Amino acid sequence: MSGPHDRFVRYTFGHPERAAAELRAVLPAHLVSEMDWTSLRTESGSVVDPELRATESDLLLTARLRSGHPLLLYVLLEHQSTRPGG
């Protein structure tokens, strides 16, 4: 069973519209402007070791650049449940 962090990440990035909004906020501006956001798709699968799934989530997304070239986006998130230094 997935933990709450994994469910949150999959909810946020599991739909192209929500994933696009988050990715636009964190990717470099030159990449954001070159992406065809209508082509963004979430792919199935995970490469995170089952023992690490309580603390890490990953997603693979595909898209195309405006030039037509394919693009793979691998998102790996590490969950921290304690405050740094605390």
Residue, then its C-alpha position, 0 to 999 in steps of 0.5 A: m500500500s502506498g503511503p500518504h506522501d506517495r499518494f499526494v505526489r501521484y495525485t499532484f503529478g498524476h494528471p497532466e494539467r496539475a503536473a504541468a502547473e508544478l513543472r512550470a514552477v520549477l523547471p528552467a524558463h528556457l525549457v518551460s518556453e520550449m515545451d509543448w505542454t499539451s503533449l505532457r503524459t504520465e507514464s506507468g512504472s517506478v524504479v524506486d526500490p520497494e524498501l525506499r517507497a516510504t520515503e521516495s516517490d518517482l514518476l516518469l512523464t513524456a512530452r514533446l518540445r515545440s520542435g517536435h523532439p520527444l522529451l522524458l521527464y523523471v521526477l524523484l521526490e524524497h519525503q522528509s517527515t522531520r524538520p531539518g536540524g530538529 
